[in-house]
Amino acid sequence: MVWRAHLTSAPTSHLDVTFHFIKITWHHPLSTLSSHSYQGTMSVVVPIIDISPFIAENTTREDKLQVAQQINKAALEVGFLTIVGHQIPLDLIEGTWKATKDFFDLPIEDKIPYTRPQEEYPFGYNGMGTEVLSTGKAAESGEVDEAIFAPPDIKEMFSLGPKDPKAGFPERIFPVKPADFQKNWEVYYDSVNNLAGHILTAFAMALELPDDFFQQYIDHHASALRAINYPAIASRDDVLPGQCRASAHTDYGTITILRTDGPGLQVSKDLDPPVWHDVPHIENAFIINLGDLMRRWTNDRWLSTLHRVIVPAADVVPSENADERVVCRRRQSMAFFHNINRDAVVSTLLREPDEVSKHEPIIAGDFLLQKHLASVGIKQRK
Ligand SMILES: O=C(O)CCC(=O)C(=O)O
């Protein structure tokens, strides 16, 4: 198979953070998405794939190719897969999970000090009501100027960026409490980043590219580890119409490696209108989804699928004491957003002689920051 890159002149960085904007008009969050519509999808099956041939030693190329073929099918048909056989130790996962929960349980005054201006350091602590992921989605097509107002996602977050100064961010910040937070997060970040490297090798094989094709884009990568706390919700009255825990969006980078503690995540291959399907929760597995860069690279062959986290319709937790009843349990997730180098140019890879690129080349870091800042209500001048 022959791939050729779609290259016009290389893009130059154009983003200039200028002012905060206020969203005043109410639209349904999805009304801002592209008018491009897909055929309704009756069912979406997220396959479970054993990734171990890419991690264990002494596996054959044939074993790897079989996994790569399964990945190719999932990327073409769903844009989501669940992986087992990842070999990340359970005690690391559980230790990091517990330290993260302990951080979220701290009083707000212990968390706020880790908030940073997102234009400079798009990580740290983001409190309740500070993000609307569907606005980041709208920014991709330049529709934020249409003044969207969508209710904020019901969550708080802590994110960690890369350690390497060459990645182009200020030094990492870690909460001092709980004491085991930093160590767990450092090791977890590196382990999951390592896993991402294996998955990208599998992607390269699936695309019939050289096995190390993606390595040139990740030697000073901008990946982020983000923990999300979705608090318990005591009353339906606390939820605005259309409000989600994480509103409908696609992820921005290459892949996301997600761990959750229960259901709530939904995907839709349809945009107009979306048709939502639950992603099954599988213990000790990671959910992997493809981000926008993978879709652009493959000229939309591979999917970067719309997803969201809902407030479940009926999740009443019974209790003898009516005051303790909650309509919706607390939920925690940890997402590793694998991003390539900020200065890397992503140009469509074309494989047919007469194939036309659906996308202009972009600078990965600009694309990412533009979407992230839009989701936290910061507009940039182009
Ligand atoms: O919490 C989850 O299950 C998914 C979160 C998510 O999609 C995101 O933050 O991008």
The ligand as an SDF file (V2000), in Angstrom:
LIG
                    3D

 10  9  0  0  0  0  0  0  0  0999 V2000
  -15.6220   10.0390   32.0750 O   0  0  0  0  0  0  0  0  0  0  0  0
  -15.7280    9.4120   31.0130 C   0  0  0  0  0  0  0  0  0  0  0  0
  -16.1560    8.2610   30.9870 O   0  0  0  0  0  0  0  0  0  0  0  0
  -15.3520   10.0550   29.6880 C   0  0  0  0  0  0  0  0  0  0  0  0
  -14.8400   11.4510   29.8000 C   0  0  0  0  0  0  0  0  0  0  0  0
  -14.5300   12.0720   28.4870 C   0  0  0  0  0  0  0  0  0  0  0  0
  -14.9880   11.6280   27.4520 O   0  0  0  0  0  0  0  0  0  0  0  0
  -13.6610   13.2600   28.4160 C   0  0  0  0  0  0  0  0  0  0  0  0
  -13.4240   13.8920   29.4400 O   0  0  0  0  0  0  0  0  0  0  0  0
  -13.1920   13.5730   27.2930 O   0  0  0  0  0  0  0  0  0  0  0  0
  1  2  2  0
  2  3  1  0
  2  4  1  0
  4  5  1  0
  5  6  1  0
  6  7  2  0
  6  8  1  0
  8  9  2  0
  8 10  1  0
M  END
$$$$
